[in-house]
């Protein structure tokens, strides 16, 4: 159990009904680092695989071949594999419509698969980091600078591929993360220094009845004395006052923390929407670019 600013808590991760696990980390644990941008031609689909995909005539055949090549499960049994197949199948259809070569199609599918792995690597929001990683990998296939990058795509092809990924994957980024990542819930527990732990109530009904009978037997001899002498009013204990004060302070801190998280999420969504709006605008070359210089 890790502690942060006097608090201790567990991260409970729910994978589905009846399946959960706890991580001994605070809610704001660091995100895993993204891989370095590299050339991904023939990474997942080699030449033989691309020739098999070229022979397919419809989407159903393409899904069956992709499931066999990528060793994915049956779509009827695994919804995640069905979503992955649907994502790659539409990417292959886009590559055919754009007239990409086998090398370009393999690289585009590998780029999309690496982007998807970066997205589902953490349940936390990392859309900006994934977009920077996507653009870096995209430029690795648009500029001739071996061995770090190659000029596999032309400028118009890069723009078309970027628009496709932004309009299909990044617009549904939160949906992919919701489906492929576990749900994280903070289970907060407080420990008071110098105070005794609270007594546990009996679990079973028989133990409760036995404890009640023992209390009644102990109270009966003193029943007559208690009737003559009125019991004094219970005074508030220092422990209860301390607990009430701590609960009030913790609630205030949680409200401030929730407001801060909501502000950050709102700012992140605004930045993403502004970037998407800027990407949707038609690409224009700056004036003077492309003109030959006269000596």
N, C-alpha and C positions, 0 to 999 in steps of 0.2 A: 504494500500500500504506500503510495508516494504522497508526500505532503507538499503544499504550496501555500505560502503566506498564512501558516497556521491552520490550514484545512487539509484534510486527507480524504481521498475518494478513489473509487474504482470506476473504470469505464466498462460498462456492460454492453456487449455487442450481440445483437439479435440477428441470426441468420434465417430464422423462420420459426414456425410453431414448434416449441419444444426444444429448440437448439439455441444456445446462447453461451457466451464465454466472457470473461472479465479480463481487461488489460490493466495492469498496474501503472497507469500513466494519467497525467492530468488532461483536462479537456483540450487544452491548446498544445498538444504535443507536436514536435516538428514534423514537417512533411518529408516524405522520402525524396531523395534527389532524382532528377530526371536524367535519363541516359544522354550521352554526348551525341550530337547530330553526326550521322555517318551516312555513307552511300548505302542504300538498301535495295539495289537492283538484284534480282534473283534471290532475295533473302528468304522468302516463304514459298514462292511459286517459281520453280526453275523452268528451263526451256521445255522439258517433257510435260510438265504440268500445264504450261500455257498452251501447248499444242492440243492437249486433251480438252481444255476449256474452249479453244477455238472451234472444235468439232460440234459443240453443243448448239442446238437450234432454238431452245426456249429456256425460260427461267427455271422450270422444274429440273431439267437435265443439268443446268448449270449449278443449281443447289446441291444436287446429288454428287456431282463431281467434286465440288468444293468441300463438301462434308467428308468425302473419302480422302482428298488430298491433305486437308488440314486436320484430319482425325478428330472431327467434331461428332457429337452424339446425334441421335435422332431428334429432329425438331419437335415431334409430338411428345417426347419425353422430357426434353430440356428446353425451357423457354429462353434461357440465355444463349444457348447454341443457335436457336432459331433466329434470334435477333442478330447475332453475329453473321450468320449466313445471309440474312436479308441485307445487312449493311454492305457486305462484300459483293453480293450479287448485283445490287444497284450500282456499285462502283464500277464493276466490270461492264455493265450496260452503258454507263457514261463514257468509259474509255472507248468502247466500240463506236459510239455516236461521234466522238471527237476524232476518230481515226488514228488512235494511238497504236504504236508498234508493240510487239510482244515485250520488249525491254521496258518501254514506257508504262505499259499496263501492269507489269510485275512490280515496278517501282512505286506506282501510284497505290496499288493494293497494300504493299508493305508499309508505305508511309501512313496509310489510314490505320493499319493494324497497330503500328507503334504508337500512334496518337491515342488509340483506344486503350492500349495498355497503360499509357501515362495517365489517362483519365481515371481509370479504375484502380490505380495503385494506392489511393487513399480516399477515405470517405469525405474528407474535407474539401472545401472549394479551392480548386487550382486552375480555373479556366484561363487566367492570364498567363500562368506559367506554361500551360499546355499550348496556348496560342503562340507564344514565343518559341517553344520547341518546334511546333509545326512549321513556322516560317523559316527557322534555321535549317531544318531538314529539307524544306522545299528549295532553298537556295543551294543546298549541296548538289542538287540535280539540275541547276540552271546556269552555273558559272563554271567554265573550264579552268580548274586550278588543281590538277592532280598532285598528290593522291587524296586531297581533302574533298574535292568536288569535281563534277563532270557536267558537261553541257548536254544533258540528255533531253531536256525539254526546251522548246523555244519560248520566247517571251509571251506570246499569246496563249500558248498551252499552259504555262505556269499560271497566268491570270485566270484562265478557265478552270483549272484544277483548284486553285485557291477559292474561287467563288463557289464551286460545287461543295467543297468541304465546309466552308463557312455556312452556307445555306442549308446543308443537310445535317452535319454533325454538331457544329457549335450551337446551332439554334435549338437542338435537343440535348445539349450537354448535361443538364440537370436530370433529364429522364434516364440517360445512359448511366449516370452516376447512381441514381436511385435504384436501378435494377441490378447493377453489377457490384455494388459495394454494400457492406453491412451497415445496419443502423447503429449509430453511436448514441448512448444515453449516459449521462453523468449521474452516478449514484453517490451522493454526498453524505458522509458520516462525520460527526464531530466528536472529538475526544477532549475532555476537560481535565486539566492537570490538577492533581490534588484532591479529586472527588472520587468517591467510591462508585463502581459501576452499578447501574440499576438492577434491582432484583428481578429475576425472570419469573413470570407467572407459570403455574403448572400447565402442562400441555394437554393432558388428557382430562376427560370429565371426571373420572374416578378420583384422580388426585385433587381436583378442585373440591369435590364433595368431602373427601377426607380432611382437607385443610379447614373447611368450614366447620365440620364436626369438632375438630380439635379446638378451634377458636371458641365455639359455643361452650364446650366443657370448661375451658379456662375462664370464661366470663361469668358463668353461673354462680360460683362462690362469692363473687364480688357484686352480685346484682343488687342486693339489698343496700349496700353502702353507696352504690352509684345512684340509687333512687333518692336517698336522703341528701346527698351532696351533689349539687349541680356541677357538671364538668365545665372547666374554664374554656373560653373561646380560643380556638387554635390561632396562634400568631403566625404570620407569614415567615417562613424559613428563609435564611440567607441563600440557601441553595436554589430555591424557587425563584427568588429575585434575580439571582445571577443568570439562571437559565433563560428567564424571560428577557433579560437585557441582551444576552448573546443572540437569542433568536431574532430579536428586533434588528440588531446590527447586521446579522447574516442576511435577513430579508432585504435590507437596504442595499447591501453589497450585491446581492443577486439581481435586484432590479437595475442597478447601474450597469452591471455586467451584461445583462440582457439588452439594455439600450445601446451599449457600445457595439455589441455583436450585430444588432439590427442596422446600426448606422454603417458599419463596415460592409455588410452585405448589400445595402442599398447603394453605397458608393461604387462597389465592384460591379453591380448590375448596370449602373449608369455609364461607367467606363466601357463595359462590353458593348452596350447598345450604341454608344458613340463610335466605337471602332467598327461595328457592323454597318452603321450608316455610312461611314467613310469608305468602307470597302465596296458597298453597293453602288457608289457613284462611278460613272464611267472613267476609265483610266485615260489620262491625257498626257502626252509627252510635253515637257517644258519647252517654251519657245526657244528656237535656236539649236535644239538638239536634233541631230540627224542631217543638218545641212553641212555640206562640204565646205571646208575652209578654202578661201581663195588666197593664193599667194600674190 
